[in-house]
Amino acid sequence: MITPMTLHDAMVDLLQENIASKYLLKAVDRDGKESWKNPRVVRSGWIMPTGIDEAGSPEEAFPYIAPRLYKVGNVKGGQETVVTLQVFFGAYDPGVYDEKGRLVDDGSGYRDVWNMIESVRQLLFQIRVIEKRFSIITDYFEAEMVEEQVYPYWEGYCMVKYNVHFPEFIPKFD
């Protein structure tokens, strides 16, 4: 069955394979130790402050990519549904270290978020169809940063629309 949730799950898989696996972004653990890791693609549920990684160890939420169904509407007189997806992005970036080893808040963390957004935009408009059944609506794409950023965390999102065909009508006769 083709449903908006099927589109959501296909988007999660697509972003995991083509975006998250190709980025290494700064991360920080509970003890303040910085490292580099791929963004976690959040399939369902909420973006919790910590999660559990594949090895069963606690992991921080940042960096992340979180696709979410935003709106579902029917096209009048048509046989399809328009699904609006939001894709949220989060990155951790306190700045850079100067030549004396001091941390300088250069405000550049937003670049990681915009680079992920742009990578998603380019991917979706290059392939245009996901799993041979979900067609992107090519005249719609919006992206923006979350208005209030909580340093050193940076967040933004994009919205995109897809056509999802109705199930075929099967008349029932009693």
PEDA-V73872 format. One record per backbone hydrogen bond with DSSP energy under -1.0 kcal/mol. CO is the residue of the C=O (numbers start at 1). NH is the residue of the N-H. Records with the same first field share a line. If there is no record, write none. Layout:
CO: NH  NH
//
This chain:
3: 7
4: 8
5: 9
6: 10
7: 11
8: 12
9: 13
10: 14
11: 15
12: 16
13: 17
14: 18
15: 19  20
16: 21
19: 22
25: 37
27: 35
29: 32
33: 29
35: 27
37: 25
40: 65
46: 48
49: 61
51: 59
53: 56
57: 53
59: 51
63: 40
64: 90
65: 42
66: 88
68: 86
71: 84
73: 82
75: 78
79: 166
80: 75
81: 164
82: 73
83: 162
84: 70  71
85: 160
86: 68
87: 158
88: 66
89: 156
90: 64
91: 154
96: 104
98: 101
102: 98
104: 96  106
108: 111
110: 114
111: 115
112: 116
113: 117
114: 118
115: 119
116: 120
117: 121
118: 122
119: 123
120: 124
121: 125
122: 126
123: 127
124: 128
127: 129
128: 136
130: 133  134
134: 130
135: 163
137: 140
142: 159
144: 157
150: 153
152: 93
154: 91
155: 146
156: 89
157: 144
158: 87
159: 142
160: 85
161: 137
162: 83
163: 135
164: 81
//
